[in-house]
Amino acid sequence: MSEHEAAADLAVIVVSYNTKDLLHACLTSLFCQATPHLEVWVVDNASTDGSCEMVAESFPQVHLVAMEENVGFAGGNNVALRAMGYGGALETEDCSPLPEFVLFLNPDTEIEVGALGTMRQFLAMHPEVGVAGCRLTYPDGQFQHSAFRFPTLWQMWFDFFSWPGRFVESSLNGRYSRELYERGVPFPVDHPLGAAMMTRREVISQVGLMDERFFMYAEEIDWNLRVHDKGWPVYCVPRAVVVHHGGASTAQSRRQMNHELWKSRFQLFDKHYSKLFQIAARVLFWAGQRFH
């Protein structure tokens, strides 16, 4: 039996960049899960903080891929997916050699006990669902929005002006009600935050790999738009809890990352939205820059 014929039931991909301590905590939380047949991939985007050495020494069971250059979040995930066999000769019609489920996970997360199993069980019990997100919290346990509606001009407005304030936390700004999370019942969403996002092999085979033109932001939005286009519903599973520190890699160069954010957003608009929307978005962006 080949390596891919003996593939794990669940594969986790973590793309890291200079987050050694957070990555250590993330991997520790993963291996504390009572989840059999777990396979973990770490794709390190040319870190200079000793991340690769830490993984090799502390987590020898991890499939470590040390990149010579930073290929971004989408590119890093694709490296691991291709190594598993996606997008290549190993990807057959029934996808039998490939992991049944794949979790895309940020290095600045810590998986609460049982979260992996809860997400996996939900997908196993609902074969019509393509993607499952989780409930994210901040390290102090405070609420964090975990899923969003696809971008709109209203969301752009609130990015720049935050007025009227009573709508910032509303669906008008792409948010789902906190009550939905507190009920603990899975609910349909447009897309989960890419910090923790589980899918199934059939979805990856149909939708394809991530678009590497999105270097840092909006890659999960683009991918989930394509998931919806293929007819797969996307859900948030609130009983699966993941601690998300947030912005560990992007905080290292805020000005550059803000540039990457808007570059990716306009790339998303150009790819999926109408010409009229694209024009309106650029006018709103110009006005927002003038305001600030």
C-alpha positions, 0 to 999 in steps of 0.5 A: 500500500502506497503512502497516499493509499494509506492517507489519513482520515483528516489532514490539517494544513498550517501555513506559518510565517515567523510565528514560532511560539504560537505555532508550537501552541497550535500544534500542541493543541492539535495533538491533544485531540482524541482524533485518530488517523490525523495527519498534520502538514506545516508549510513554513513560508521562509521564517527566520525565527527558528520555526522550522527547527522547532517543528522538526525537534518538537513535532517529528510526526508533522509533515514539514515543508520549508519554503525558500520564499514566502508564497503566501497563505493560498500558495502555502496551502496549495503546496500541502494539497499538491503533496497529498495528491490534489491537482495531480495524477493521484487525484482520481474520480472517487478520490480514494487515495486522498484524506477524507477531510482537510482542515485549513488552520492558522498558526495563531489558533489553539483547538479546544478539546473535541473541536476537531471531532465535532467539525468532522462529525458534522461533515460526516453526518451531512454529506451535502455540506461542503465546508464547516467553520467553527466558533472563534474566541479571543484568548480571554474567551471573548466573542469573535466573529467567525463567519461573514456574508460575502463582501458588499458596498455597505461593508466597505462603507463601515470599513472606512466610516463606522457610521451609523454605529448601531449597524456595525455589528449587523448583517448590513456589515456582513455579521451574523447574530451572536445569538446564532453562535450562542444557540450552539446549533450549526447554521448556514453562512456565506463563508467562515473566517479562514483561520479554521475551515474544514472541507471534504475531499470531494469539494477540493476535487470539484472546486480546485486549489486556492487561487494563489493570486491572493497572497494574504487576504480574501483567498478563503472568500474566493474559495468559498464563492467557488464552493457555493457556485458548485452547489455546496452549502457552507455552515458554521458549527458553534460547538467546535471552539477554536481560540484565535489570537489574530493577526500574528503574521500580518502585524509584522508589517501593517502598512504592507498588509493593509496594501495587500488587503485592498489589493486582494479585495479588488482582485476579488471584486474584479473576479466575481462581481459586476462592472458596476460594483467594481466602479462603485467600490473604487469610488467608495475606496477613494472617498474613504482614503480622502476621509482618513 
